[in-house]
């Protein structure tokens, strides 16, 4: 597969290969985590915490992808992306990184083998 060579090709690649895929996977993972919480949450509070952290990350990722596709990318391609808008997008990326680390920390906290097995079976 060749690398995108123009800004329009890069935007298309990001949308098709990253945004669309991530949105689809987020939907599936949220459904599976909710099912685990419904069946095991009362016995396994760490699963509830992981699900809540993932939901926060998921909602931010979906909103960010939408904002990029409706605001950032069109302005970038038109050559009208302001410095403030670019900085705001970078700030969102930094927040997403923090949320991802929080999800990772909750997943790592599933050191209880039974809790980890519950989540992995659902995936």
VOTIDREN-371036 format. One line per 4 residues: number of its first residue (from 0); their letters; for each residue x, y, z of N, C-alpha, C. Coordinates in nm, 3 decimals. Layout:
N
NUM> a> X Y Z X Y Z X Y Z  ... .
This chain:
123
0> xxxx> 0.085 -0.118 0.000 0.000 0.000 0.000 0.089 0.123 0.000  0.063 0.214 -0.090 0.144 0.335 -0.098 0.102 0.435 0.007  0.197 0.519 0.042 0.169 0.623 0.142 0.095 0.738 0.077  0.003 0.798 0.151 -0.067 0.916 0.097 0.034 1.025 0.065 .
4> xxxx> 0.015 1.092 -0.048 0.115 1.192 -0.089 0.063 1.335 -0.089  -0.064 1.354 -0.078 -0.118 1.490 -0.075 -0.197 1.508 0.054  -0.221 1.632 0.095 -0.302 1.654 0.215 -0.440 1.588 0.205  -0.502 1.593 0.088 -0.633 1.531 0.072 -0.625 1.379 0.091 .
8> xxxx> -0.517 1.318 0.041 -0.500 1.174 0.058 -0.473 1.138 0.204  -0.400 1.223 0.274 -0.373 1.200 0.417 -0.504 1.206 0.495  -0.585 1.307 0.467 -0.714 1.321 0.535 -0.801 1.199 0.506  -0.808 1.159 0.382 -0.888 1.041 0.345 -0.838 0.918 0.420 .
12> xxxx> -0.707 0.900 0.426 -0.648 0.787 0.496 -0.684 0.790 0.645  -0.672 0.906 0.707 -0.703 0.918 0.850 -0.850 0.882 0.875  -0.938 0.935 0.791 -1.081 0.909 0.810 -1.113 0.761 0.789  -1.067 0.706 0.677 -1.103 0.567 0.645 -1.030 0.464 0.729 .
16> xxxx> -0.902 0.486 0.753 -0.823 0.385 0.823 -0.824 0.402 0.974  -0.849 0.520 1.023 -0.842 0.543 1.167 -0.978 0.579 1.226  -1.039 0.686 1.180 -1.166 0.730 1.239 -1.275 0.625 1.222  -1.295 0.577 1.101 -1.403 0.481 1.077 -1.379 0.351 1.154 .
20> xxxx> -1.255 0.302 1.150 -1.221 0.179 1.222 -1.238 0.197 1.372  -1.183 0.306 1.425 -1.191 0.330 1.569 -1.337 0.343 1.615  -1.417 0.414 1.539 -1.558 0.430 1.576 -1.630 0.296 1.579  -1.604 0.212 1.480 -1.667 0.080 1.476 -1.621 -0.005 1.595 .
24> xxxx> -1.493 -0.005 1.623 -1.441 -0.086 1.733 -1.487 -0.032 1.869  -1.494 0.098 1.882 -1.543 0.158 2.007 -1.685 0.112 2.035  -1.768 0.112 1.933 -1.907 0.070 1.948 -1.914 -0.075 1.998  -1.838 -0.162 1.936 -1.837 -0.303 1.974 -1.785 -0.320 2.117 .
28> xxxx> -1.673 -0.256 2.149 -1.614 -0.270 2.282 -1.704 -0.214 2.391  -1.769 -0.102 2.364 -1.861 -0.046 2.464 -1.977 -0.142 2.491  -2.031 -0.202 2.385 -2.140 -0.298 2.403 -2.095 -0.418 2.486  -1.977 -0.468 2.456 -1.926 -0.585 2.528 -1.896 -0.551 2.674 .
32> xxxx> -1.835 -0.435 2.697 -1.808 -0.396 2.835 -1.937 -0.374 2.914  -2.036 -0.317 2.850 -2.166 -0.298 2.919 -2.228 -0.432 2.955  -2.215 -0.530 2.867 -2.268 -0.663 2.896 -2.195 -0.725 3.015  -2.063 -0.707 3.019 -1.985 -0.760 3.131 -2.027 -0.690 3.260 .
36> xxxx> -2.042 -0.559 3.255 -2.082 -0.485 3.374 -2.221 -0.532 3.421  -2.312 -0.552 3.327 -2.447 -0.596 3.364 -2.445 -0.732 3.431  -2.360 -0.821 3.386 -2.360 -0.956 3.443 -2.264 -0.973 3.561  -2.155 -0.896 3.564 -2.051 -0.919 3.664 -2.017 -0.797 3.749 .
40> xxxx> -2.071 -0.682 3.715 -2.031 -0.558 3.781 -2.048 -0.556 3.931  -2.154 -0.615 3.980 -2.177 -0.615 4.124 -2.070 -0.693 4.199  -2.017 -0.797 4.135 -1.914 -0.880 4.199 -1.773 -0.831 4.168  -1.761 -0.749 4.062 -1.627 -0.709 4.016 -1.625 -0.559 3.990 .
44> xxxx> -1.611 -0.478 4.094 -1.613 -0.333 4.078 -1.503 -0.281 3.983  -1.393 -0.349 3.974 -1.286 -0.302 3.885 -1.329 -0.306 3.739  -1.421 -0.395 3.705 -1.473 -0.400 3.569 -1.561 -0.277 3.543  -1.637 -0.236 3.643 -1.721 -0.116 3.632 -1.631 0.007 3.611 .
48> xxxx> -1.524 0.015 3.686 -1.431 0.128 3.674 -1.365 0.131 3.536  -1.325 0.014 3.487 -1.266 0.007 3.352 -1.367 0.052 3.248  -1.489 0.006 3.259 -1.594 0.042 3.163 -1.620 0.193 3.165  -1.625 0.253 3.283 -1.647 0.398 3.294 -1.532 0.475 3.231 .
52> xxxx> -1.409 0.431 3.256 -1.293 0.499 3.198 -1.294 0.484 3.046  -1.329 0.366 2.997 -1.334 0.345 2.853 -1.444 0.429 2.790  -1.559 0.439 2.856 -1.668 0.523 2.804 -1.623 0.669 2.790  -1.551 0.720 2.889 -1.503 0.858 2.881 -1.409 0.875 2.762 .
56> xxxx> -1.318 0.782 2.745 -1.226 0.787 2.631 -1.302 0.775 2.499  -1.394 0.681 2.494 -1.470 0.658 2.370 -1.548 0.781 2.327  -1.617 0.844 2.421 -1.695 0.963 2.386 -1.606 1.075 2.336  -1.491 1.094 2.399 -1.395 1.197 2.354 -1.341 1.164 2.214 .
60> xxxx> -1.307 1.037 2.191 -1.254 0.999 2.060 -1.356 1.021 1.949  -1.478 0.983 1.974 -1.583 0.999 1.872 -1.608 1.147 1.846  -1.615 1.228 1.951 -1.636 1.372 1.933 -1.517 1.434 1.860  -1.397 1.391 1.893 -1.278 1.444 1.828 -1.276 1.409 1.679 .
64> xxxx> -1.307 1.284 1.647 -1.308 1.243 1.506 -1.411 1.326 1.429  -1.527 1.346 1.488 -1.630 1.426 1.422 -1.582 1.571 1.401  -1.522 1.629 1.503 -1.473 1.767 1.491 -1.364 1.778 1.384  -1.276 1.680 1.380 -1.172 1.683 1.276 -1.234 1.677 1.137 .
68> xxxx> -1.332 1.589 1.121 -1.392 1.571 0.989 -1.479 1.687 0.946  -1.540 1.756 1.041 -1.630 1.865 1.003 -1.566 2.003 1.009  -1.463 2.019 1.093 -1.403 2.152 1.111 -1.255 2.157 1.071  -1.175 2.072 1.134 -1.030 2.080 1.118 -0.987 2.043 0.976 .
72> xxxx> -1.028 1.926 0.928 -0.981 1.881 0.797 -1.026 1.973 0.683  -1.153 2.017 0.681 -1.191 2.110 0.573 -1.109 2.240 0.576  -1.084 2.293 0.695 -1.004 2.416 0.706 -0.860 2.389 0.665  -0.807 2.275 0.703 -0.671 2.239 0.664 -0.658 2.230 0.513 .
76> xxxx> -0.752 2.163 0.450 -0.748 2.148 0.304 -0.771 2.280 0.231  -0.849 2.369 0.292 -0.875 2.500 0.231 -0.763 2.600 0.261  -0.671 2.560 0.348 -0.562 2.651 0.385 -0.605 2.759 0.481  -0.715 2.735 0.553 -0.768 2.837 0.644 -0.765 2.794 0.790 .
80> xxxx> -0.691 2.688 0.822 -0.683 2.642 0.960 -0.603 2.743 1.041  -0.666 2.799 1.141 -0.599 2.900 1.223 -0.503 2.834 1.321  -0.411 2.913 1.370 -0.317 2.864 1.471 -0.393 2.822 1.596  -0.493 2.899 1.634 -0.572 2.865 1.752 -0.644 2.732 1.735 .
84> xxxx> -0.699 2.708 1.617 -0.768 2.581 1.591 -0.670 2.465 1.593  -0.551 2.485 1.539 -0.448 2.380 1.542 -0.406 2.351 1.685  -0.390 2.456 1.765 -0.353 2.437 1.906 -0.464 2.365 1.982  -0.588 2.400 1.953 -0.701 2.334 2.019 -0.704 2.185 1.985 .
88> xxxx> -0.679 2.153 1.860 -0.674 2.012 1.819 -0.561 1.939 1.890  -0.447 2.004 1.903 -0.333 1.944 1.975 -0.368 1.923 2.122  -0.440 2.015 2.181 -0.480 2.001 2.321 -0.574 1.882 2.339  -0.663 1.863 2.242 -0.753 1.748 2.249 -0.673 1.619 2.239 .
92> xxxx> -0.574 1.617 2.151 -0.488 1.497 2.140 -0.420 1.468 2.274  -0.374 1.570 2.343 -0.309 1.551 2.473 -0.409 1.495 2.575  -0.532 1.545 2.574 -0.634 1.494 2.666 -0.667 1.349 2.634  -0.675 1.316 2.507 -0.701 1.177 2.468 -0.591 1.085 2.517 .
96> xxxx> -0.468 1.132 2.510 -0.355 1.052 2.560 -0.370 1.025 2.709  -0.411 1.126 2.784 -0.432 1.108 2.928 -0.545 1.009 2.956  -0.653 1.021 2.881 -0.765 0.928 2.899 -0.725 0.785 2.864  -0.644 0.771 2.761 -0.596 0.639 2.722 -0.510 0.579 2.833 .
100> xxxx> -0.427 0.660 2.894 -0.346 0.612 3.006 -0.432 0.570 3.124  -0.542 0.644 3.146 -0.634 0.608 3.254 -0.699 0.472 3.226  -0.741 0.451 3.102 -0.800 0.321 3.065 -0.696 0.211 3.084  -0.574 0.237 3.039 -0.466 0.138 3.057 -0.445 0.105 3.205 .
104> xxxx> -0.448 0.208 3.289 -0.427 0.186 3.432 -0.539 0.100 3.491  -0.663 0.126 3.449 -0.775 0.045 3.499 -0.764 -0.098 3.448  -0.723 -0.113 3.323 -0.706 -0.249 3.269 -0.595 -0.322 3.343  -0.487 -0.253 3.372 -0.376 -0.314 3.446 -0.417 -0.350 3.588 .
108> xxxx> -0.511 -0.275 3.643 -0.558 -0.301 3.779 -0.641 -0.429 3.788  -0.677 -0.484 3.673 -0.752 -0.609 3.675 -0.657 -0.725 3.701  -0.576 -0.708 3.803 -0.479 -0.811 3.838 -0.547 -0.935 3.893  -0.667 -0.919 3.938 -0.744 -1.034 3.982 -0.773 -1.118 3.858 .
112> xxxx> -0.719 -1.239 3.854 -0.729 -1.324 3.736 -0.874 -1.348 3.697  -0.960 -1.366 3.792 -1.102 -1.391 3.761 -1.163 -1.271 3.690  -1.134 -1.150 3.737 -1.187 -1.029 3.673 -1.133 -1.015 3.531  -1.005 -1.040 3.514 -0.945 -1.031 3.381 -1.006 -1.134 3.287 .
116> xxxx> -1.029 -1.255 3.334 -1.090 -1.359 3.252 -1.231 -1.321 3.209  -1.305 -1.257 3.297 -1.441 -1.212 3.265 -1.437 -1.116 3.148  -1.348 -1.018 3.153 -1.339 -0.919 3.046 -1.290 -0.983 2.917  -1.188 -1.065 2.925 -1.133 -1.127 2.803 -1.232 -1.220 2.737 .
120> xxx> -1.312 -1.290 2.813 -1.415 -1.378 2.753 -1.517 -1.295 2.675  -1.548 -1.178 2.723 -1.647 -1.093 2.656 -1.594 -1.037 2.525  -1.463 -1.021 2.515 -1.404 -0.964 2.395 -1.394 -1.071 2.290 .
